Amino acid sequence: MTATTEDPSEGRSAAALYTLMSVMFINIMGFGIVVPLLPFYAQSFHAQPWQIALIFSAYSLGSFFGEPFWGRLSDRIGRKPVLVFTTLANCACYGALAFAPNIAIAFVIRLLGGMAAGSGSVVQGYIADVTPVEERAARMARLGAAYNIGFILGPFVGGVLAKGSVGPIGFQIPLLVASACGACSSLGIALAVRESRERRPAVVDAGGQLAIVGMAARHPVIGRLILLTFVVGIAFTGIESTFGLWAQHRFAWAPKDVGICFGVSGAASAFTNFFITGPLSRRYGEARMLAAGMAGTVITIALIPLSHGDWTTYALLAATSMTSSVAFPNAASMMSAATSDDNQGQVMGLNNSAGAFARVAGPLAASLVFAGLTVEGPFIMGSVIVAPAIFLALSAGRAVRRAA
């Protein structure tokens, strides 16, 4: 049973949203502090390129297994204890990473940190618990805005605090700041977030996790949207991982130029999530806006290689972020509406797990295309992969209408 039957007031729903937005911002800022530093952190241990790649992929690999587990557990015991534990576990992992003695231990810590990173699906489950169906796309979008703002600010803070010239110890301060962000998130949840679900007894289910996976795969809405998340995730992470190399090859851009371009893109995405996605979804419908966003993404990705390294590159990357920001909150909202109350967390976890797997496969595929075929290859691959997502969105929308 969800708490909306106990207290359905709009005030409580809005308060939960903004509290969780604050928590998401702090938590993602901690994540953003660490990610841009990882190559330099790994190099401080004299790591080989393949070891650096493993450090990057370890977190996503852990998330692939962790997201469905934490989502399912939150369906059973409640959202709040899982949110407190996962953010606290991230705090511990960032702190441990600051004192890792070698690259092997650092890999294990990153893997454990990814397994503990279940807050995304649980937060989405919480919002689904306390938000009317017609408002979910807008509120999922605002969570996305908090995510983007935190990810924009995090790399700046990490870059300012890191002192890579002195070896591994030079990364302790930003890692400890990231750990403090996790601790603040956990404390904020413990003090300010009210539970959205009643604890329910464990249900003996012979199928268990596999039964939910099978249900999701066969479902005409959920299965198609999870596939959409996966294929679009491959395209986006592939482009993100090779964009700096492409810009360096084409325009002789330095890391600073790439960082500014991504910062502009993130700001455009945050603006879209906060002010544009919700009104468009309410006016035109979630499935239509999901398909339109995917169509816009195909076009903008295909146009990026034609840019000239000036405002056109900034504008096209920002447009790609904006079109995807119009799309993805609608996918989460449609998936939530098609899922029973007792499985919200786990289905969101499965979707996030598909995204995590895409973050492993996407950079690998893009790097092979970039090095083996053409430097424009990741953009071509991205457009080709995202195009079928338009039809997945339309098909899911038709399934929603048939079920209505």
C-alpha positions as CSV (number, residue, x, y, z in Angstrom):
1,M,0.0,0.0,0.0
2,T,1.3,3.4,-0.8
3,A,1.2,6.4,1.5
4,T,-1.0,8.3,-0.8
5,T,-4.0,6.5,0.6
6,E,-2.9,7.8,4.0
7,D,-2.0,11.3,3.1
8,P,-2.8,12.3,-0.5
9,S,-2.2,16.0,-0.1
10,E,-0.4,17.8,-2.9
11,G,1.6,19.6,-0.3
12,R,3.3,16.5,0.9
13,S,3.9,15.3,-2.6
14,A,5.6,18.6,-3.6
15,A,7.6,18.6,-0.3
16,A,8.9,15.1,-1.0
17,L,9.8,16.1,-4.6
18,Y,11.9,19.1,-3.6
19,T,13.6,17.3,-0.6
20,L,14.6,14.4,-2.9
21,M,15.7,16.9,-5.6
22,S,18.1,18.4,-3.0
23,V,19.3,15.0,-2.0
24,M,19.8,13.9,-5.6
25,F,21.7,17.1,-6.4
26,I,24.2,16.6,-3.5
27,N,24.6,12.9,-4.2
28,I,25.2,13.4,-7.9
29,M,27.6,16.3,-7.3
30,G,29.7,13.9,-5.3
31,F,29.6,11.5,-8.2
32,G,30.5,14.3,-10.6
33,I,33.5,15.3,-8.5
34,V,35.0,11.8,-8.9
35,V,34.3,10.8,-12.5
36,P,36.5,13.4,-14.4
37,L,39.4,12.7,-12.0
38,L,39.4,8.9,-12.5
39,P,41.9,8.8,-15.5
40,F,44.3,10.9,-13.6
41,Y,43.7,9.1,-10.3
42,A,44.4,5.8,-12.0
43,Q,47.5,7.2,-13.7
44,S,48.8,8.2,-10.3
45,F,49.1,4.4,-9.6
46,H,51.0,4.0,-13.0
47,A,47.9,2.2,-14.3
48,Q,47.9,0.8,-17.9
49,P,45.1,2.0,-20.3
50,W,43.2,-1.2,-19.9
51,Q,43.2,-0.7,-16.1
52,I,41.9,2.8,-16.5
53,A,39.1,1.5,-18.6
54,L,38.3,-1.1,-15.9
55,I,38.1,1.6,-13.2
56,F,35.6,3.4,-15.4
57,S,33.5,0.4,-16.1
58,A,33.6,-1.1,-12.6
59,Y,30.9,1.3,-11.3
60,S,28.5,0.7,-14.1
61,L,29.1,-3.1,-13.8
62,G,28.2,-2.9,-10.1
63,S,25.1,-0.8,-10.9
64,F,23.9,-3.4,-13.4
65,F,23.5,-5.9,-10.5
66,G,22.7,-3.4,-7.7
67,E,19.9,-1.3,-9.2
68,P,17.3,-4.1,-9.5
69,F,18.2,-5.5,-6.0
70,W,17.8,-2.2,-4.2
71,G,14.6,-1.4,-6.2
72,R,13.1,-4.7,-5.2
73,L,14.1,-4.4,-1.6
74,S,12.6,-0.9,-1.4
75,D,9.3,-2.3,-2.7
76,R,9.4,-4.7,0.2
77,I,10.8,-2.8,3.2
78,G,10.1,0.8,2.2
79,R,12.0,3.5,0.3
80,K,13.6,5.4,3.1
81,P,15.8,2.8,4.8
82,V,17.2,1.7,1.4
83,L,17.9,5.4,0.4
84,V,19.7,6.0,3.7
85,F,21.8,2.8,3.4
86,T,22.8,3.3,-0.3
87,T,23.8,6.9,0.1
88,L,25.8,6.0,3.3
89,A,27.4,3.1,1.4
90,N,28.5,5.5,-1.3
91,C,29.9,7.8,1.4
92,A,32.0,4.9,2.7
93,C,33.2,3.9,-0.8
94,Y,34.4,7.3,-1.8
95,G,36.2,7.6,1.6
96,A,37.8,4.2,1.0
97,L,38.8,5.2,-2.5
98,A,40.8,8.1,-1.1
99,F,43.0,5.7,0.8
100,A,43.2,2.8,-1.7
101,P,46.8,1.5,-1.7
102,N,46.8,0.2,-5.3
103,I,44.8,0.0,-8.5
104,A,43.4,-3.5,-7.8
105,I,41.8,-2.3,-4.5
106,A,40.5,0.8,-6.2
107,F,38.8,-1.4,-8.8
108,V,37.1,-3.5,-6.0
109,I,36.0,-0.3,-4.2
110,R,34.5,1.1,-7.4
111,L,32.7,-2.1,-8.1
112,L,31.2,-2.1,-4.6
113,G,30.3,1.5,-5.0
114,G,28.4,0.7,-8.1
115,M,26.6,-2.2,-6.4
116,A,25.6,0.2,-3.6
117,A,24.3,2.9,-6.0
118,G,20.7,2.0,-6.0
119,S,19.3,5.4,-5.0
120,G,18.2,6.3,-8.6
121,S,15.5,3.6,-8.9
122,V,14.4,4.0,-5.3
123,V,14.0,7.8,-5.7
124,Q,12.0,7.2,-8.9
125,G,9.9,4.6,-7.0
126,Y,9.3,7.1,-4.2
127,I,8.1,9.8,-6.6
128,A,5.8,7.3,-8.2
129,D,4.4,6.5,-4.8
130,V,3.4,10.1,-3.9
131,T,2.7,11.6,-7.3
132,P,-0.5,11.4,-9.4
133,V,0.1,9.6,-12.8
134,E,-0.6,12.8,-14.8
135,E,2.2,14.7,-13.0
136,R,4.9,12.0,-13.0
137,A,6.6,13.0,-16.3
138,A,7.1,16.6,-15.0
139,R,8.4,15.4,-11.6
140,M,10.7,12.8,-13.1
141,A,12.0,15.6,-15.4
142,R,12.7,17.8,-12.4
143,L,14.7,15.0,-10.8
144,G,16.6,14.9,-14.0
145,A,17.3,18.7,-13.7
146,A,18.8,18.2,-10.2
147,Y,20.9,15.4,-11.6
148,N,22.2,17.5,-14.4
149,I,23.0,20.5,-12.2
150,G,24.9,18.3,-9.7
151,F,26.8,16.7,-12.6
152,I,27.8,20.2,-14.0
153,L,29.0,21.5,-10.6
154,G,30.7,18.3,-9.5
155,P,33.5,18.2,-12.1
156,F,34.3,21.9,-11.4
157,V,34.7,21.3,-7.7
158,G,36.8,18.1,-8.3
159,G,39.1,19.9,-10.8
160,V,39.7,22.8,-8.4
161,L,40.4,20.5,-5.4
162,A,42.6,17.9,-7.1
163,K,46.4,18.1,-7.0
164,G,47.5,15.3,-9.3
165,S,51.1,16.4,-9.3
166,V,51.7,14.9,-5.9
167,G,50.5,11.4,-6.7
168,P,47.5,9.5,-5.2
169,I,47.4,11.7,-2.1
170,G,46.5,14.7,-4.3
171,F,43.1,13.1,-5.0
172,Q,42.2,12.6,-1.3
173,I,40.6,16.0,-0.8
174,P,38.1,15.7,-3.7
175,L,37.3,12.1,-2.9
176,L,36.7,13.0,0.8
177,V,34.4,15.9,-0.3
178,A,32.5,13.4,-2.5
179,S,32.3,11.2,0.6
180,A,30.9,14.1,2.6
181,C,28.3,14.7,-0.1
182,G,27.1,11.1,0.4
183,A,27.0,11.6,4.2
184,C,24.9,14.8,3.8
185,S,22.5,13.0,1.4
186,S,22.1,10.1,3.9
187,L,21.5,12.6,6.8
188,G,19.0,14.6,4.7
189,I,17.0,11.5,3.9
190,A,17.0,10.4,7.5
191,L,15.8,13.7,8.8
192,A,13.6,15.1,6.1
193,V,12.1,12.3,4.0
194,R,9.0,10.5,5.2
195,E,8.4,6.9,4.2
196,S,6.1,6.5,1.2
197,R,5.3,2.8,1.7
198,E,4.2,0.6,4.5
199,R,6.5,-2.3,5.2
200,R,5.0,-5.5,3.9
201,P,6.0,-9.1,4.7
202,A,8.3,-10.9,2.3
203,V,6.3,-12.7,-0.4
204,V,7.5,-16.2,-1.2
205,D,7.9,-16.2,-4.9
206,A,9.3,-19.2,-6.7
207,G,10.3,-17.1,-9.7
208,G,11.8,-14.3,-7.6
209,Q,13.9,-11.9,-9.6
210,L,13.7,-13.9,-12.8
211,A,9.9,-13.8,-12.7
212,I,10.0,-10.0,-12.7
213,V,12.5,-9.9,-15.4
214,G,10.3,-12.2,-17.5
215,M,7.3,-10.1,-16.8
216,A,9.1,-6.9,-17.8
217,A,10.4,-8.5,-21.0
218,R,7.0,-9.7,-22.1
219,H,5.1,-6.5,-21.1
220,P,4.1,-4.5,-24.2
221,V,5.0,-1.2,-22.5
222,I,7.8,-2.0,-20.0
223,G,9.7,-4.3,-22.3
224,R,9.8,-1.8,-25.1
225,L,10.8,1.1,-22.9
226,I,13.6,-0.9,-21.2
227,L,14.9,-1.8,-24.7
228,L,14.7,1.9,-25.6
229,T,16.8,2.8,-22.5
230,F,19.4,0.3,-23.5
231,V,19.8,1.2,-27.2
232,V,19.8,5.0,-26.6
233,G,22.2,4.5,-23.7
234,I,24.7,2.8,-25.9
235,A,24.5,5.7,-28.4
236,F,24.8,8.4,-25.8
237,T,27.6,6.9,-23.7
238,G,29.5,6.1,-26.9
239,I,29.3,9.7,-28.0
240,E,30.2,11.0,-24.6
241,S,33.3,8.8,-24.3
242,T,34.7,9.7,-27.6
243,F,33.6,13.4,-28.0
244,G,36.8,14.8,-26.5
245,L,39.0,12.7,-28.9
246,W,36.8,13.7,-31.8
247,A,36.9,17.4,-30.9
248,Q,40.7,17.3,-30.4
249,H,41.1,15.6,-33.8
250,R,38.8,17.9,-35.7
251,F,39.3,21.3,-34.0
252,A,42.4,20.8,-31.8
253,W,40.2,21.4,-28.7
254,A,41.8,21.2,-25.3
255,P,40.1,19.5,-22.3
256,K,38.9,23.0,-21.1
257,D,37.0,23.5,-24.4
258,V,35.4,20.0,-24.1
259,G,34.5,20.7,-20.5
260,I,32.8,24.0,-21.4
261,C,30.9,22.4,-24.2
262,F,29.6,19.7,-21.9
263,G,28.8,22.3,-19.3
264,V,26.6,24.3,-21.7
265,S,25.0,21.0,-22.8
266,G,24.2,20.1,-19.2
267,A,22.8,23.5,-18.4
268,A,20.5,23.2,-21.5
269,S,19.4,19.8,-20.3
270,A,18.6,21.0,-16.8
271,F,16.6,24.0,-18.1
272,T,14.6,21.7,-20.4
273,N,13.9,19.2,-17.6
274,F,12.7,21.9,-15.2
275,F,10.6,24.2,-17.4
276,I,9.8,22.5,-20.7
277,T,9.3,18.7,-20.5
278,G,6.3,18.7,-18.1
279,P,4.1,21.2,-20.0
280,L,4.8,19.6,-23.3
281,S,4.0,16.1,-21.9
282,R,0.7,17.4,-20.4
283,R,-0.3,19.1,-23.7
284,Y,0.7,16.5,-26.3
285,G,1.0,13.2,-24.3
286,E,3.9,11.3,-23.0
287,A,4.3,8.8,-25.9
288,R,4.2,11.5,-28.5
289,M,6.8,13.6,-26.7
290,L,9.0,10.5,-26.2
291,A,8.9,9.7,-29.9
292,A,9.4,13.4,-30.8
293,G,12.4,13.7,-28.5
294,M,14.0,10.6,-30.0
295,A,13.4,12.0,-33.5
296,G,15.1,15.2,-32.5
297,T,18.0,13.4,-31.0
298,V,18.6,11.4,-34.2
299,I,18.7,14.6,-36.2
300,T,21.0,16.5,-33.9
301,I,23.4,13.7,-33.5
302,A,23.7,13.3,-37.2
303,L,24.4,17.0,-37.6
304,I,27.2,17.3,-35.0
305,P,29.9,16.0,-37.4
306,L,29.0,18.9,-39.8
307,S,29.7,21.5,-37.1
308,H,32.8,23.7,-37.3
309,G,34.1,23.8,-33.7
310,D,32.5,27.1,-32.9
311,W,29.0,28.0,-31.7
312,T,27.5,25.4,-34.0
313,T,29.2,22.5,-32.1
314,Y,28.0,24.0,-28.7
315,A,24.5,24.5,-30.1
316,L,24.1,21.0,-31.6
317,L,25.4,19.2,-28.5
318,A,23.0,21.4,-26.4
319,A,20.1,20.6,-28.7
320,T,20.9,16.9,-28.4
321,S,20.7,17.2,-24.6
322,M,17.5,19.1,-24.8
323,T,15.7,16.6,-27.1
324,S,16.8,13.7,-25.0
325,S,15.6,15.6,-21.9
326,V,12.2,16.0,-23.5
327,A,12.1,12.3,-24.1
328,F,13.5,10.3,-21.2
329,P,11.3,11.5,-18.3
330,N,8.3,10.4,-20.3
331,A,9.7,6.9,-20.6
332,A,10.1,6.7,-16.8
333,S,6.6,8.0,-16.3
334,M,5.0,5.6,-18.8
335,M,6.9,2.7,-17.3
336,S,5.8,3.7,-13.8
337,A,2.1,4.0,-14.9
338,A,2.3,0.5,-16.4
339,T,3.8,-1.0,-13.2
340,S,1.9,-2.2,-10.2
341,D,2.5,-0.4,-6.9
342,D,4.3,-3.5,-5.4
343,N,6.9,-3.6,-8.2
344,Q,7.7,0.1,-8.9
345,G,11.2,0.0,-7.4
346,Q,12.2,-3.2,-9.0
347,V,11.0,-2.3,-12.5
348,M,12.7,1.1,-12.3
349,G,15.8,-0.8,-11.1
350,L,15.7,-3.1,-14.1
351,N,15.4,0.0,-16.4
352,N,18.4,1.6,-14.7
353,S,20.3,-1.7,-14.9
354,A,19.8,-1.7,-18.7
355,G,21.2,1.8,-18.7
356,A,24.2,0.7,-16.6
357,F,24.9,-2.2,-19.0
358,A,24.7,0.4,-21.9
359,R,27.4,2.5,-20.1
360,V,29.7,-0.5,-20.3
361,A,28.9,-1.5,-23.9
362,G,28.5,2.0,-25.4
363,P,32.1,3.3,-24.8
364,L,33.6,0.0,-26.0
365,A,31.6,-0.1,-29.2
366,A,32.2,3.6,-29.9
367,S,36.0,3.3,-29.3
368,L,36.2,0.4,-31.8
369,V,34.3,2.4,-34.4
370,F,36.3,5.5,-33.8
371,A,39.6,3.8,-34.0
372,G,38.8,1.2,-36.7
373,L,36.5,3.0,-39.1
374,T,36.2,6.8,-38.9
375,V,36.3,9.5,-36.2
376,E,32.8,10.4,-37.2
377,G,31.7,6.8,-36.5
378,P,30.3,7.2,-33.0
379,F,27.8,9.8,-34.3
380,I,26.8,7.7,-37.3
381,M,26.4,4.7,-35.0
382,G,24.4,6.8,-32.5
383,S,21.9,8.0,-35.1
384,V,21.4,4.5,-36.5
385,I,20.9,3.1,-33.0
386,V,18.5,5.8,-31.8
387,A,16.3,5.8,-34.9
388,P,14.4,2.5,-34.0
389,A,13.7,4.1,-30.5
390,I,11.2,6.3,-32.2
391,F,9.1,3.3,-33.2
392,L,9.6,1.7,-29.8
393,A,8.1,4.8,-28.2
394,L,5.1,4.9,-30.6
395,S,4.5,1.2,-30.1
396,A,4.6,1.6,-26.3
397,G,2.2,4.5,-26.7
398,R,-0.3,2.3,-28.7
399,A,0.0,-0.4,-26.0
400,V,-0.9,2.1,-23.3
401,R,-4.0,3.3,-25.3
402,R,-5.1,-0.3,-25.8
403,A,-4.9,-1.0,-22.1
404,A,-6.8,2.1,-21.1
